[in-house]
Amino acid sequence: MQTAVTDDQALARRFPEQIAIATAKDAQGKYNPITLGWTMLTSHDPLMMAIAVGRQRYSAEVIRKAGAFVLTFPSEQQAAEALFHGTKSGREMDKLKEAGTKTQPATKIDGVLFADAVANFECELVSEHETGDHVIFVGRVVASHMNEDASLGRLYSLGHERLGGVRPA
Ligand SMILES: Cc1cc2nc3c(=O)[nH]c(=O)nc-3n(C[C@H](O)[C@H](O)[C@H](O)COP(=O)(O)O)c2cc1C
């Protein structure tokens, strides 16, 4: 039996939600990461992925201008970093440097991979779609990378800015 509630009350039941981080090069030449909950695969062949970025966010203008981004799936050990990249703005700082995020160069685009993440996907921006107060950026994956340590778990949002791993009981 369902009971009518506010949107926010029902939305609070969606957790755990996967966490991703999109990183693109800004006009100053620094690589700027943004933590995202709103992301999905949209095509298998060719492999394509979409992210929803707030229209006013610094990252929206950065990704649009760069025309490419790396989509990272952080590990459950990267909760503090993901929270940092999701609460500070690249308008004011070099987030990767401040957080001490370990990176390695991307191979097919001008970008950086998160060295300690579970996986990284290099994406070329193929389209942009307006959707309310967010913009959907669709990227075609041109290179994929995974951590040598296959036992690493992914990072999830558990709600109320609590991030962590999700493991079977
Ligand atoms: C767990 C979590 C999930 C988030 N998900 C999104 C998202 O899906 N889309 C978005 O635009 N912002 C999202 N944010 C907020 C941005 O990461 C945040 O506003 C960030 O500081 C923007 O960085 P920028 O100013 O460098 O672009 C999320 C933040 C957190 C902590």
The ligand as an SDF file (V2000), in Angstrom:
LIG
                    3D

 31 33  0  0  0  0  0  0  0  0999 V2000
   27.0730   13.1140   -2.8760 C   0  0  0  0  0  0  0  0  0  0  0  0
   26.9520   14.2750   -3.8270 C   0  0  0  0  0  0  0  0  0  0  0  0
   26.2840   14.1370   -5.0400 C   0  0  0  0  0  0  0  0  0  0  0  0
   26.1650   15.2110   -5.9310 C   0  0  0  0  0  0  0  0  0  0  0  0
   25.5260   15.0270   -7.1240 N   0  0  0  0  0  0  0  0  0  0  0  0
   25.4730   16.0620   -8.0230 C   0  0  0  0  0  0  0  0  0  0  0  0
   24.8970   15.8670   -9.3250 C   0  0  0  0  0  0  0  0  0  0  0  0
   24.4720   14.7690   -9.6980 O   0  0  0  0  0  0  0  0  0  0  0  0
   24.8700   16.9380  -10.1560 N   0  0  0  0  0  0  0  0  0  0  0  0
   25.3610   18.1740   -9.8050 C   0  0  0  0  0  0  0  0  0  0  0  0
   25.3040   19.1240  -10.6080 O   0  0  0  0  0  0  0  0  0  0  0  0
   25.8980   18.3860   -8.5710 N   0  0  0  0  0  0  0  0  0  0  0  0
   25.9880   17.3500   -7.6950 C   0  0  0  0  0  0  0  0  0  0  0  0
   26.5710   17.5450   -6.4760 N   0  0  0  0  0  0  0  0  0  0  0  0
   27.0490   18.8950   -6.1030 C   0  0  0  0  0  0  0  0  0  0  0  0
   28.3880   19.2700   -6.7580 C   0  0  0  0  0  0  0  0  0  0  0  0
   29.3150   18.2120   -6.6840 O   0  0  0  0  0  0  0  0  0  0  0  0
   28.9510   20.5270   -6.0400 C   0  0  0  0  0  0  0  0  0  0  0  0
   28.0590   21.6040   -6.2250 O   0  0  0  0  0  0  0  0  0  0  0  0
   30.3590   20.9120   -6.4910 C   0  0  0  0  0  0  0  0  0  0  0  0
   30.9190   21.7280   -5.4840 O   0  0  0  0  0  0  0  0  0  0  0  0
   30.4050   21.6480   -7.8290 C   0  0  0  0  0  0  0  0  0  0  0  0
   31.7470   21.8850   -8.1620 O   0  0  0  0  0  0  0  0  0  0  0  0
   32.1950   23.0000   -9.2290 P   0  0  0  0  0  0  0  0  0  0  0  0
   31.7450   24.3360   -8.6780 O   0  0  0  0  0  0  0  0  0  0  0  0
   33.6890   22.8950   -9.2750 O   0  0  0  0  0  0  0  0  0  0  0  0
   31.5170   22.6530  -10.4990 O   0  0  0  0  0  0  0  0  0  0  0  0
   26.7150   16.4730   -5.5810 C   0  0  0  0  0  0  0  0  0  0  0  0
   27.3950   16.6160   -4.3630 C   0  0  0  0  0  0  0  0  0  0  0  0
   27.5310   15.5330   -3.4990 C   0  0  0  0  0  0  0  0  0  0  0  0
   28.2850   15.7030   -2.2050 C   0  0  0  0  0  0  0  0  0  0  0  0
  1  2  1  0
  2  3  1  0
  2 30  2  0
  3  4  2  0
  4  5  1  0
  4 28  1  0
  5  6  2  0
  6  7  1  0
  6 13  1  0
  7  8  2  0
  7  9  1  0
  9 10  1  0
 10 11  2  0
 10 12  1  0
 12 13  2  0
 13 14  1  0
 14 15  1  0
 14 28  1  0
 15 16  1  0
 16 17  1  0
 16 18  1  0
 18 19  1  0
 18 20  1  0
 20 21  1  0
 20 22  1  0
 22 23  1  0
 23 24  1  0
 24 25  2  0
 24 26  1  0
 24 27  1  0
 28 29  2  0
 29 30  1  0
 30 31  1  0
M  END
$$$$
